[in-house]
Amino acid sequence: MLEDHKVDIALSRPRSLQLGRTPHEILLIDALDEAFAKLRQLAESGKTFRGTNQHGENQLLADFELEESTIQILRKANLPARIISEEHGEVLISTSPQFTVHMDGLDGSGLYLKGGTESRFFHMIGIHNDCDPSYADYSSAGFIDLVSGDIFIASAGKGALLIKQNGVSLGLKIKESFAQKTRVHADESICANYGYDWNELQRIGEPITIQCCAAKFADLLTGKVDLVLEGTRKGNLEQIIAYALICEAGGCVLDHKGQDIGTQKILNYGQKEKLPLIFGGEIRRTQIFMNNILQRHY
């Protein structure tokens, strides 16, 4: 664990100074707060295009710089880790890594670029034990709403929390009963790509669309939606990080067979194929809903 290694980091922010924080939580909260500050420092220059990333997508200065700020915090902390990120690709902090860090510098960059009062975008980080972890091998994971400053964070066996900018912490628990009409984060493109029946979803549910993965998961954690329909793509960074938060909040993440993906190896599962993933609350209710809308056979 991190306690065995020298930690050299200034704990200057009230949210990471609260009693009871684990070393990994301290690192994540400081890194998330630093990303929040960095984006404000960049101001409009953050929207400057600086090239393309490993997926061939346009890369903004903010995409790159927010990841860079987190990498530097992890370096200063001497965390023996391998980082896998959206913009930097793979970065080795240690020649003998003991942890794997997954990161998305600016999830929802299209909304950030567009601007407007309804825009939502996030910085996401997760720390997993081992260099070849399964989804369930998480230590800590979290993301920050880069508009409000709210932090969503979870650690293994400690539950999930929403930490407000003033340091107030609220426990997160995914509701276990659906509303009369199930509210689902999904769109027609997601359904087409992963075999969900869009017409049936519209009949039995209330689909809601937003182009930001972390915003979908934040809404599930806070009870604004009942389910999130997703799938594997681009290294699954957002899904890997969200798994820890959803599970620690009492929810589930199911594959196309209705099974929890916790035992699946991150570096193998869905890395070369598009597989559906459904994020929800109580497992049996989630399985029933999935069976009603999943039309493609895998």
C-alpha positions as CSV (number, residue, x, y, z in Angstrom):
1,M,0.0,0.0,0.0
2,L,1.0,3.6,-0.3
3,E,1.9,3.9,3.4
4,D,5.0,1.9,2.6
5,H,6.3,4.6,0.3
6,K,7.4,8.1,1.0
7,V,4.7,10.7,0.3
8,D,6.0,14.1,-0.5
9,I,3.0,16.3,-1.3
10,A,1.7,19.6,0.2
11,L,-1.7,18.9,1.7
12,S,-2.9,22.5,1.5
13,R,-6.6,22.0,0.5
14,P,-9.3,21.5,3.2
15,R,-11.0,18.7,1.4
16,S,-7.9,16.4,1.5
17,L,-7.0,17.5,5.1
18,Q,-10.1,16.0,6.6
19,L,-9.6,13.2,9.1
20,G,-10.0,9.6,7.9
21,R,-8.7,10.1,4.4
22,T,-6.6,7.3,3.0
23,P,-3.3,8.2,1.2
24,H,-4.9,7.4,-2.1
25,E,-7.9,9.6,-1.4
26,I,-5.6,12.5,-0.4
27,L,-3.8,12.1,-3.7
28,L,-7.0,12.0,-5.7
29,I,-8.7,14.9,-4.0
30,D,-5.6,17.1,-4.3
31,A,-5.2,16.1,-8.0
32,L,-8.9,16.8,-8.7
33,D,-8.8,20.2,-6.9
34,E,-5.6,21.1,-8.8
35,A,-7.3,20.2,-12.1
36,F,-10.2,22.5,-11.1
37,A,-7.7,25.4,-10.4
38,K,-5.7,24.7,-13.6
39,L,-8.7,25.0,-15.8
40,R,-9.5,28.4,-14.4
41,Q,-5.9,29.4,-14.8
42,L,-6.0,28.4,-18.5
43,A,-9.2,30.5,-19.0
44,E,-10.1,30.7,-22.8
45,S,-6.6,29.4,-23.8
46,G,-7.7,26.0,-22.6
47,K,-9.9,25.8,-25.8
48,T,-6.9,26.0,-28.1
49,F,-6.4,23.0,-30.3
50,R,-2.9,21.4,-29.9
51,G,-3.2,18.4,-32.3
52,T,-4.7,15.0,-32.1
53,N,-4.6,12.3,-29.4
54,Q,-4.0,8.6,-29.6
55,H,-7.6,8.0,-30.8
56,G,-7.2,10.5,-33.6
57,E,-9.5,13.0,-31.9
58,N,-8.9,16.7,-31.6
59,Q,-6.9,17.5,-28.4
60,L,-7.5,20.8,-26.6
61,L,-4.8,22.5,-24.5
62,A,-7.1,21.9,-21.4
63,D,-7.3,18.1,-22.2
64,F,-3.5,17.9,-22.1
65,E,-2.7,20.3,-19.2
66,L,-5.2,18.8,-16.8
67,E,-3.7,15.4,-17.3
68,E,-0.2,16.9,-16.9
69,S,-1.1,18.5,-13.6
70,T,-2.3,15.1,-12.2
71,I,0.8,13.3,-13.5
72,Q,3.0,15.8,-11.7
73,I,1.1,15.4,-8.4
74,L,1.5,11.6,-8.6
75,R,5.2,12.0,-9.4
76,K,5.7,14.2,-6.4
77,A,4.0,11.7,-4.2
78,N,6.3,9.0,-5.5
79,L,3.4,6.7,-6.3
80,P,4.8,3.6,-7.9
81,A,2.4,3.4,-10.8
82,R,1.7,3.1,-14.5
83,I,-0.7,5.7,-15.8
84,I,-3.0,5.0,-18.7
85,S,-4.7,8.2,-19.9
86,E,-6.7,9.6,-22.8
87,E,-4.2,12.2,-23.9
88,H,-0.8,11.1,-22.7
89,G,-1.2,7.4,-23.4
90,E,0.9,5.3,-21.1
91,V,3.3,7.0,-18.6
92,L,5.5,5.1,-16.1
93,I,6.1,6.9,-12.8
94,S,8.2,4.0,-11.5
95,T,10.3,1.3,-13.1
96,S,8.6,-1.2,-10.7
97,P,4.9,-0.1,-10.7
98,Q,2.6,-1.5,-8.1
99,F,-0.5,0.4,-9.1
100,T,-2.4,1.3,-12.3
101,V,-3.8,4.8,-12.7
102,H,-6.5,5.5,-15.2
103,M,-7.3,9.0,-16.2
104,D,-9.4,11.2,-18.5
105,G,-8.2,14.8,-18.4
106,L,-11.4,16.5,-19.6
107,D,-14.4,14.2,-20.1
108,G,-17.0,16.2,-22.0
109,S,-14.5,18.3,-23.9
110,G,-17.0,19.0,-26.6
111,L,-19.4,20.6,-24.1
112,Y,-16.5,22.5,-22.6
113,L,-15.6,23.8,-26.1
114,K,-19.2,24.7,-26.8
115,G,-19.8,26.5,-23.5
116,G,-23.1,27.7,-22.2
117,T,-24.9,27.4,-18.8
118,E,-25.9,23.8,-19.4
119,S,-22.4,22.5,-20.1
120,R,-20.9,19.8,-17.9
121,F,-17.4,18.4,-18.0
122,F,-15.2,16.5,-15.6
123,H,-11.6,15.4,-14.7
124,M,-11.5,11.7,-13.8
125,I,-8.9,9.5,-12.0
126,G,-8.8,6.0,-10.6
127,I,-6.1,4.0,-8.8
128,H,-6.2,0.2,-9.1
129,N,-4.0,-2.2,-7.2
130,D,-1.5,-4.3,-9.3
131,C,-0.3,-3.8,-12.9
132,D,-2.9,-6.2,-14.4
133,P,-6.0,-5.4,-12.3
134,S,-9.5,-6.6,-12.5
135,Y,-12.3,-4.0,-12.4
136,A,-12.9,-4.9,-8.7
137,D,-9.3,-4.3,-7.8
138,Y,-9.8,-0.6,-7.3
139,S,-8.2,1.3,-4.4
140,S,-9.7,4.7,-4.9
141,A,-11.4,6.5,-7.8
142,G,-13.0,9.9,-8.3
143,F,-14.0,12.7,-10.6
144,I,-14.6,16.4,-10.2
145,D,-17.3,18.5,-11.8
146,L,-15.2,21.2,-13.4
147,V,-18.1,23.7,-13.3
148,S,-19.3,23.3,-9.7
149,G,-16.2,21.9,-8.1
150,D,-18.1,19.0,-6.6
151,I,-16.0,15.9,-6.1
152,F,-17.3,12.3,-6.3
153,I,-15.0,9.9,-4.7
154,A,-14.9,6.3,-3.5
155,S,-12.5,3.9,-1.9
156,A,-12.6,0.1,-1.5
157,G,-14.9,-0.8,1.4
158,K,-15.5,2.8,2.4
159,G,-18.5,3.7,0.3
160,A,-18.9,6.7,-2.1
161,L,-19.0,10.3,-1.2
162,L,-19.9,13.6,-2.7
163,I,-17.6,16.3,-1.3
164,K,-18.8,19.9,-1.8
165,Q,-16.3,22.7,-2.5
166,N,-16.6,23.8,1.2
167,G,-15.5,20.4,2.4
168,V,-18.9,19.1,3.4
169,S,-19.2,15.4,2.6
170,L,-22.4,13.6,1.8
171,G,-22.8,9.8,1.5
172,L,-24.0,8.5,-1.8
173,K,-26.4,5.5,-2.1
174,I,-28.0,4.6,-5.4
175,K,-31.7,4.2,-5.0
176,E,-33.0,0.7,-5.2
177,S,-36.4,1.3,-6.8
178,F,-37.2,2.7,-10.2
179,A,-39.6,5.5,-10.8
180,Q,-42.9,4.8,-12.6
181,K,-41.0,5.3,-15.9
182,T,-37.3,4.4,-15.7
183,R,-35.0,7.3,-16.4
184,V,-32.1,6.2,-18.5
185,H,-29.0,8.0,-19.8
186,A,-28.8,6.8,-23.4
187,D,-29.1,8.0,-26.9
188,E,-29.9,6.5,-30.3
189,S,-26.2,6.2,-31.2
190,I,-25.3,4.3,-28.0
191,C,-28.2,1.9,-28.7
192,A,-27.2,1.3,-32.3
193,N,-23.5,0.7,-31.4
194,Y,-24.2,-1.7,-28.5
195,G,-27.4,-3.5,-29.4
196,Y,-29.9,-1.8,-27.2
197,D,-33.4,-1.5,-28.6
198,W,-34.0,2.2,-28.9
199,N,-37.7,1.9,-29.7
200,E,-38.3,-0.4,-26.7
201,L,-36.3,1.9,-24.5
202,Q,-38.5,4.8,-25.5
203,R,-41.6,2.7,-24.8
204,I,-40.7,1.5,-21.3
205,G,-38.2,4.2,-20.2
206,E,-37.4,7.9,-20.4
207,P,-34.1,8.3,-22.3
208,I,-32.0,11.3,-21.4
209,T,-29.1,12.4,-23.6
210,I,-25.8,14.1,-22.6
211,Q,-22.4,13.8,-24.3
212,C,-20.3,13.4,-21.1
213,C,-19.8,10.0,-19.4
214,A,-19.0,11.4,-16.0
215,A,-22.1,13.5,-16.0
216,K,-24.1,10.4,-16.6
217,F,-22.5,8.6,-13.7
218,A,-22.9,11.6,-11.5
219,D,-26.6,11.7,-12.2
220,L,-26.9,8.0,-11.4
221,L,-25.1,8.5,-8.1
222,T,-27.3,11.4,-7.1
223,G,-30.6,9.8,-8.1
224,K,-31.3,11.9,-11.2
225,V,-31.4,8.8,-13.4
226,D,-32.0,5.1,-12.7
227,L,-29.7,3.6,-15.3
228,V,-26.8,4.4,-17.6
229,L,-26.5,2.5,-20.9
230,E,-22.9,2.4,-22.0
231,G,-20.4,0.2,-23.7
232,T,-16.7,-0.5,-24.1
233,R,-14.6,1.9,-26.2
234,K,-11.3,3.9,-26.3
235,G,-9.7,1.9,-23.5
236,N,-12.8,2.2,-21.3
237,L,-11.2,4.8,-19.0
238,E,-14.4,6.4,-17.9
239,Q,-16.1,3.1,-17.3
240,I,-13.1,1.7,-15.2
241,I,-13.2,4.8,-12.9
242,A,-17.0,4.8,-12.6
243,Y,-17.1,1.1,-11.7
244,A,-15.6,1.9,-8.3
245,L,-18.0,4.7,-7.5
246,I,-21.1,2.8,-8.6
247,C,-20.2,-0.3,-6.7
248,E,-19.3,1.6,-3.5
249,A,-22.6,3.4,-3.7
250,G,-24.4,0.0,-3.7
251,G,-25.0,-0.3,-7.4
252,C,-23.9,-2.7,-10.1
253,V,-22.2,-2.8,-13.5
254,L,-23.4,-5.6,-15.7
255,D,-22.2,-7.1,-19.0
256,H,-24.4,-8.5,-21.8
257,K,-25.0,-11.7,-19.8
258,G,-26.3,-9.8,-16.8
259,Q,-23.2,-10.5,-14.8
260,D,-21.1,-8.1,-12.8
261,I,-17.8,-7.3,-14.6
262,G,-15.7,-7.1,-11.4
263,T,-13.7,-10.2,-12.2
264,Q,-12.9,-9.1,-15.7
265,K,-9.3,-8.0,-16.4
266,I,-9.2,-4.3,-17.3
267,L,-6.5,-4.7,-19.9
268,N,-8.4,-7.4,-21.8
269,Y,-12.1,-6.9,-21.4
270,G,-13.7,-5.0,-24.3
271,Q,-10.4,-3.5,-25.4
272,K,-10.9,-4.7,-29.0
273,E,-14.6,-5.1,-29.3
274,K,-17.7,-3.1,-28.5
275,L,-19.6,-4.7,-25.6
276,P,-22.6,-3.3,-23.8
277,L,-22.3,-2.2,-20.2
278,I,-25.3,-1.2,-18.0
279,F,-24.8,0.8,-14.8
280,G,-27.6,0.6,-12.3
281,G,-28.7,0.1,-8.7
282,E,-30.2,-3.1,-7.4
283,I,-28.9,-5.9,-9.5
284,R,-32.0,-7.9,-10.2
285,R,-34.0,-4.9,-11.3
286,T,-31.1,-3.9,-13.6
287,Q,-31.0,-7.4,-15.1
288,I,-34.7,-7.4,-15.9
289,F,-34.5,-4.0,-17.6
290,M,-31.4,-5.1,-19.6
291,N,-33.2,-8.3,-20.8
292,N,-36.0,-6.2,-22.1
293,I,-33.9,-3.8,-24.2
294,L,-30.8,-5.8,-25.2
295,Q,-31.6,-7.2,-28.7
296,R,-28.1,-8.1,-30.0
297,H,-26.7,-11.5,-29.2
298,Y,-23.0,-11.7,-28.3
